[in-house]
Every structure is written in C-alpha cells, then in structure tokens.
Amino acid sequence: MRIYLYIIAGITSALLGWNIGQFFLTDLGLFTQFPEITLFPCIAISLAFGMVMNEIFISNPTRPKRSLQTAKQPLLIALGLGTLSGLIAGIISQILFLPIIRVPTPIVRTLGWLLIGSSVGIAEGLSWRWYSIEAGSKKRFQQRLKTSVVAASGASFTAAILFELIRLNWGTMPAEFKGIEDPIGFSILGLLLGGVFSLTNSPSYIAALRAGRGFEYIEFKDVPPQYIEFNDDPEEPVESEDDPQNPLIPKINQSYPAIDKSSLSFTTETENINDDEIEEGLSIQLPGHGTIRIGCAVENTHISIPGIPLHVADIKLEKRTATLIPDNQFFYAIEVNGTRLKSRRSIPLKHNYVLTFYATSLNGINEEKYYRFVYYNRFLDPQA
C-alpha cells in the first residue's frame, strides 16, 4: 500500500505542476518565449510539495490536523527549494538552447530534470527534521538527507533516459500520443520519484523506549533511605535500620533514573544538566542486537531507575524482534499493557506495548510509585 500511495502522489504532483505551468504559459502568457523558466519551477514546487505532504500524512495517518500543523515549515522549505532549483534549471536550459551554444535537447532536458529531482530530494530530506523524532540523531538525519538526494537524483536521471528512449520510437506511436509528450514524460518522473521515496523513506525499525509517567517526579527526596547503601558482598549482612540481614539492598550513585551512555543514547538531544538522565518524553534508542539490563543497580545495568528492584528485567534484542525477560525473583513488579505479570515467562514485545515497573521496598510493591515506558520498533508518528 505504501509504495502505491507514493507512486500516485508522485504522478499526481508532476501532472499538477505541469498543468499549473501550462496555465501560466497559455492563459496568462507568462514567459511564453522561455517556457522552461515557467514550467520547471511549477513542476519542482509541485513535486516537492507532494512528496513532503505524502510522507507527513503517511507517517501520521490518524492525526490529519496535527499533520497540517506540522507541514508548515516543511512546505516553506519545499517552496523555496522548488522555486530556486526550478528557476536555475529553466535558466540553464534556455541558455543551452541559444543558437550560439545549441546543446542537444536530450542533454539539456536530462540536466533540467536532474536539477528538479535533486531539489525534491533536498526538500524532502531537510524537512524531515521538522516532523520526525528520529531526525534528532544528527548522524541519522545526515544519512537520510544524503539518501534522499542521491535517490531522487538517480530517479530523475533514469526518468530522463527512459523518456529519451521513448522519444526515439515516438514515430511508431499512435497519433493520439504525440500531443501529450510532456505529460507522459513528467508522469514517468513523478512515478520514479514516488517509487524511490517509498523505499528510502520506509519506517525505521529502530527499537526505542519512550519514558512516560513516573519519570517527571524523580527527586533525591523520593528515594527510599534503604536504597542508599549497597552490600558489595551478599554473604555479609548490611547494616540497615530496616533490615540488617537483607543482602539485596542496592546503592545508587545518583538520585535520578539514567542510561548507560556507553551502550544507549536518546533519540533527541537532552537539555538536562545530566546528559544521561531519563525524563518523561525522552526516547531511548536501543541497539539492534544484544541484551539491555534494567534495574536500580548502577554497575552492569543499562537502564538504572532508583527504587525498583536491583534487577527487574532484561530486554533481549534480535533482528527486528525484542523480548522482555523478567527477573525470576521480581517478575511481579512488572506490568505489560496494564496486566501484572504472574509468571517468569518471557514476553515478545510489539510496537506500542506499555511497560510498567513498580518500585519495591521491604514491605513489597509500592503501588503508588511506578515508571512507564512505551516500546517502539518503528518511528511512524511525527514526534511520537
């Protein structure tokens, strides 16, 4: 379905741009002696608009009003780049068509289409920053921008070559086709651009945990006193007012929930004083493979949350799959989608699963203190 929507959007945008250009040329008589200067900007703007809007609405199909609000900045970028690149392509084409220079038409047309396609790729790649949480990663943003430009340029170059091959055999075509040469050519351009964007813009299957309720209230004063000391040797009892014989009392070096920066990272930059601090709304990007350990211990724990058990669970990540593996002793302190776990059975995680970890004390579970994550395995919603 995704590829069909992109192809339809590409063809529709190209034909719409061509028709708008024809309106300016024939009805308004704008630059009739230099048609490319009018036609190319119209097509470039229309294609850039179409591809950007299509990606925004496909990424967030259930919130059209939100998508329209999000689209303002991306569309301004598409408008600017489309206008600039279209004018450049049109002016270059007119210069190369001058009798004193007279470059072959196929070369001029290919160059013009290449400029249009690359501008659409730049517009799509740059505007992605404004509607995707995934673009918070500088490396991922640069990779996406580069991929969009290269793919769009390749598609436009291929479209130009295919169109020239069709024109070589134009004499054998039925008479009714000879009057619609340009619309067919730009339809091919839109089709190929839509096809490549459906592949390059496909949802990322990057697993992530988005911090939810519970992380907005963390302060040092909220940490139970018994969680300040740690027994390095479980064979020796801990001196504690609550239970001097309890070997499971952990020590925390910080009073806030944190990630292990050597293994994990946030998908967006954090403005916290502590760059490893987890706050509500932040998404923790998980690796493609490996095991993530969750608990309140500082050492050998990838996600450390004060107040929960020393080791509450692991998340095992494999190729496009993730499995929650509860700790044998503290599985009862975990909820998945609002259902408390009753066994140590592993839980395969799916997109939008809600994981809740309860704080514990010597008296059992603290029902009022919990921390929630939403598991994502793809970034479909803008700023989701």
C-alpha positions in Angstrom: 0.0 0.0 0.0 2.8 2.4 0.9 4.5 2.2 -2.5 1.2 2.7 -4.3 0.5 5.9 -2.3 3.9 7.3 -3.1 3.6 6.5 -6.8 0.2 8.1 -7.0 1.4 11.1 -5.2 4.4 11.4 -7.5 2.4 11.1 -10.7 -0.3 13.5 -9.4 2.2 16.1 -8.3 4.1 16.0 -11.5 0.9 16.4 -13.6 -0.5 19.1 -11.4 2.7 21.1 -11.7 2.7 20.7 -15.5 -0.9 21.9 -15.7 -0.2 24.9 -13.5 2.7 25.7 -15.7 0.5 25.4 -18.8 -2.0 27.8 -17.1 0.7 30.4 -16.7 2.1 29.9 -20.2 -1.2 29.8 -22.2 -3.7 31.7 -20.1 -1.5 34.3 -18.5 1.1 34.4 -21.2 4.0 34.4 -18.7 7.4 33.9 -20.3 6.0 32.3 -23.4 9.3 32.7 -25.2 11.1 30.9 -22.4 8.7 28.1 -21.4 11.2 26.2 -19.2 11.6 29.2 -16.9 7.9 29.0 -16.1 7.3 25.2 -16.4 10.3 23.9 -14.4 9.6 25.9 -11.2 5.9 24.8 -11.2 6.9 21.1 -11.5 9.7 21.3 -9.0 7.5 23.0 -6.4 4.6 20.7 -7.0 6.7 17.6 -6.7 8.5 18.8 -3.6 5.1 19.7 -2.0 3.6 16.4 -3.0 6.4 14.2 -1.7 6.7 16.1 1.6 3.0 16.1 2.3 2.7 12.5 1.3 5.4 11.5 3.8 3.9 13.5 6.6 0.4 12.1 6.2 1.6 8.5 5.7 3.8 8.8 8.8 0.8 10.1 10.9 -2.4 8.9 9.2 -4.6 9.2 12.3 -4.0 12.9 13.0 -4.7 15.0 9.9 -5.0 18.2 11.8 -1.7 17.7 13.6 -0.1 16.8 10.2 -1.3 20.0 8.7 0.2 22.0 11.6 3.4 20.1 11.3 3.6 20.7 7.5 4.0 24.5 7.6 7.8 24.6 8.0 8.5 21.6 5.6 6.3 23.2 2.9 8.1 26.5 3.2 11.3 24.6 2.6 9.8 22.8 -0.4 8.5 26.1 -1.8 11.9 27.8 -1.5 14.0 24.9 -2.9 11.5 24.2 -5.6 11.4 27.8 -6.8 15.1 28.2 -6.7 16.0 24.9 -8.4 13.2 25.3 -11.0 14.4 28.7 -11.9 18.0 27.6 -12.1 17.0 24.6 -14.3 14.9 26.8 -16.5 17.5 29.5 -17.0 20.3 27.0 -17.7 18.0 25.2 -20.2 17.3 28.5 -22.0 20.9 29.4 -22.1 21.9 26.0 -23.5 19.2 26.3 -26.1 20.7 29.5 -27.5 21.8 29.2 -31.2 25.3 30.3 -30.3 25.6 27.4 -27.9 23.0 24.9 -29.1 23.5 21.9 -26.8 21.5 18.8 -27.9 17.9 18.8 -26.5 18.2 15.4 -24.7 21.3 16.6 -22.7 19.5 19.9 -21.7 16.3 18.1 -20.7 18.3 15.5 -18.7 20.2 18.2 -16.8 16.9 20.1 -16.1 15.2 17.0 -14.8 18.3 16.1 -12.7 18.1 19.5 -11.0 14.4 19.1 -10.3 14.8 15.7 -8.8 17.8 16.7 -6.6 15.8 19.7 -5.3 12.9 17.4 -4.4 15.3 15.1 -2.6 16.9 18.0 -0.7 13.4 19.4 0.3 12.3 16.0 1.5 15.5 15.3 3.4 15.7 18.8 5.1 12.0 19.0 6.0 12.2 15.5 7.7 13.8 17.2 10.7 10.5 19.0 11.5 8.2 16.0 11.6 10.2 13.0 12.8 11.6 12.3 16.2 14.2 10.1 14.6 15.8 13.2 13.0 17.0 14.2 16.4 20.0 12.0 15.8 22.5 14.1 13.8 24.0 11.0 12.2 20.6 9.6 11.2 19.5 13.0 9.8 22.6 13.3 7.6 22.2 9.8 6.4 18.6 10.4 5.5 19.3 13.7 3.7 22.1 12.1 1.7 20.0 9.1 0.8 17.0 11.3 -0.3 19.2 13.5 -2.6 21.0 10.5 -4.2 17.9 8.5 -4.7 15.9 11.4 -6.1 18.7 12.4 -8.4 19.1 8.8 -9.6 15.3 8.6 -10.2 15.2 11.8 -12.2 18.2 10.8 -14.3 16.6 7.4 -15.0 13.3 9.1 -15.9 15.1 11.4 -18.4 16.9 8.5 -20.0 13.6 6.5 -20.3 11.8 9.5 -21.8 14.5 10.0 -24.4 14.3 6.3 -25.3 10.5 6.6 -25.7 11.0 9.7 -27.9 13.3 7.8 -30.2 10.4 5.5 -31.0 7.8 8.3 -31.0 7.2 8.0 -34.7 5.8 4.5 -34.2 3.4 5.6 -31.5 -0.3 6.2 -32.2 -1.2 9.7 -33.3 -3.1 10.5 -30.1 0.1 10.1 -28.0 2.0 12.7 -29.9 0.2 15.6 -28.3 0.9 14.5 -24.8 4.6 14.0 -24.9 5.4 16.3 -21.9 2.7 15.0 -19.6 3.9 11.4 -20.2 7.5 12.4 -19.5 6.7 14.2 -16.3 4.5 11.3 -15.2 7.4 9.0 -15.6 9.5 11.4 -13.5 6.8 11.5 -10.8 6.4 7.7 -10.8 10.1 7.0 -10.3 10.4 9.7 -7.6 7.5 8.2 -5.7 8.9 4.7 -6.1 12.3 5.6 -4.7 10.9 7.6 -1.9 8.7 4.8 -0.8 11.8 2.7 -0.3 14.2 5.3 1.1 11.6 6.8 3.5 10.3 3.5 4.8 9.8 3.4 8.6 12.9 2.7 10.6 12.8 -0.5 12.6 14.9 1.0 15.4 13.7 -0.2 18.8 13.2 2.5 21.4 11.7 3.0 24.9 9.9 6.3 25.4 9.8 7.4 29.0 6.3 8.0 30.3 4.6 8.6 33.6 6.7 8.4 36.7 9.9 10.0 35.3 8.6 13.5 35.9 8.6 13.1 39.7 12.0 11.8 40.4 13.9 13.7 43.0 16.5 12.7 45.6 14.0 13.1 48.4 11.8 10.5 46.7 14.4 7.8 47.0 13.7 5.4 50.0 16.5 5.7 52.6 17.2 1.9 52.4 18.3 2.3 48.8 21.3 4.5 49.6 23.6 1.7 50.7 24.9 -1.3 48.9 26.2 -4.6 50.1 29.2 -5.5 47.9 29.3 -8.9 49.3 25.9 -10.7 49.5 27.4 -13.1 52.0 27.7 -10.3 54.6 24.7 -8.7 56.1 24.1 -4.9 55.6 23.8 -2.6 58.5 20.4 -1.1 57.9 17.7 0.1 60.2 15.0 -1.5 58.1 16.5 -5.0 57.8 20.2 -5.5 58.7 20.1 -9.0 57.3 18.9 -8.0 53.8 21.6 -8.7 51.1 19.6 -7.1 48.3 19.8 -3.5 49.3 21.5 -1.7 46.4 23.4 1.5 46.4 22.7 4.3 43.9 25.3 6.8 42.9 22.7 9.3 41.5 19.2 10.2 42.6 17.8 10.1 39.1 17.0 7.5 36.5 19.8 7.2 34.0 21.0 5.3 31.0 24.4 3.8 30.3 25.8 6.3 27.8 28.3 3.7 26.6 25.6 1.5 25.3 22.4 3.6 24.9 21.5 7.1 23.7 18.5 9.4 23.4 16.9 9.9 20.0 16.8 13.6 20.7 19.3 15.9 22.5 18.5 16.4 26.2 18.8 19.8 27.9 19.3 18.3 31.3 22.3 19.1 33.3 23.0 15.3 33.4 23.1 14.1 29.8 22.3 10.5 30.9 19.1 11.4 32.9 15.8 9.9 31.8 12.9 12.3 31.7 9.3 11.9 30.6 9.0 12.3 26.9 12.6 11.2 26.0 13.0 8.2 23.9 15.9 5.8 24.5 17.3 4.3 21.3 18.0 0.6 21.7 20.7 -1.3 19.8 19.7 -3.7 17.0 21.2 -6.7 18.9 22.1 -7.5 22.4 20.6 -7.5 25.9 19.5 -4.5 27.9 19.5 -4.9 31.7 17.0 -2.9 33.7 17.2 -2.3 37.5 18.3 0.1 40.2 22.0 -1.1 40.4 24.4 1.3 38.9 27.1 -1.1 37.7 26.3 -3.6 34.9 22.9 -2.0 34.3 21.9 -0.2 31.1 18.8 1.5 32.5 19.1 2.4 36.1 16.0 3.6 38.0 16.1 4.3 41.7 13.5 2.4 43.8 12.8 -0.6 41.5 14.5 -4.0 42.2 18.2 -4.4 41.9 17.5 -6.3 38.6 13.9 -6.3 37.4 14.2 -7.5 33.8 16.2 -7.7 30.6 15.2 -6.8 27.0 16.7 -9.2 24.5 17.0 -7.6 21.1 17.5 -9.6 17.9 16.7 -8.9 14.2 13.5 -6.8 14.3 12.4 -8.6 17.5 12.5 -7.8 21.2 11.7 -10.0 24.2 11.1 -8.9 27.7 12.7 -11.4 30.1 11.5 -10.7 33.7 13.8 -11.4 36.6 12.9 -14.7 38.3 12.5 -13.0 41.7 10.8 -9.7 40.8 8.5 -10.5 37.8 5.5 -9.4 39.9 6.8 -5.8 39.9 6.2 -5.6 36.1 3.1 -4.8 34.1 2.7 -5.2 30.3 -0.2 -3.2 28.8 -1.7 -2.8 32.2 -1.6 -6.6 33.1 0.6 -7.6 36.0 2.9 -10.5 35.2 2.1 -13.7 37.1 5.0 -15.8 35.9 8.6 -15.6 34.8 7.5 -16.3 31.2 9.2 -14.1 28.5 7.0 -11.6 26.7 7.6 -10.8 23.0 7.3 -7.0 22.6 5.3 -5.3 19.9 5.0 -1.7 18.7 3.2 0.5 21.3 3.5 -2.0 24.2 3.4 -0.2 27.5 5.9 -1.5 30.1 5.4 -0.5 33.8 8.0 -1.2 36.5 6.9 -0.7 40.1 9.1 0.5 43.0 9.6 -2.1 45.7 10.5 -1.9 49.4 11.0 -4.4 52.2 7.2 -4.4 52.6 6.6 -5.4 48.9 5.4 -3.4 45.9 4.7 0.3 46.2 1.5 0.6 44.2 1.8 4.4 44.0 5.3 4.6 42.7 5.9 3.3 39.2 7.7 4.1 35.9 6.3 3.6 32.5 7.9 3.1 29.1 6.3 2.7 25.7 8.2 0.3 23.4 8.5 1.3 19.8 10.0 -0.7 17.0 9.5 1.8 14.3 9.1 5.6 14.1 5.8 6.2 12.4 4.3 9.1 14.3 5.9 12.5 13.9 7.3 13.4 17.3 5.7 10.3 18.6 
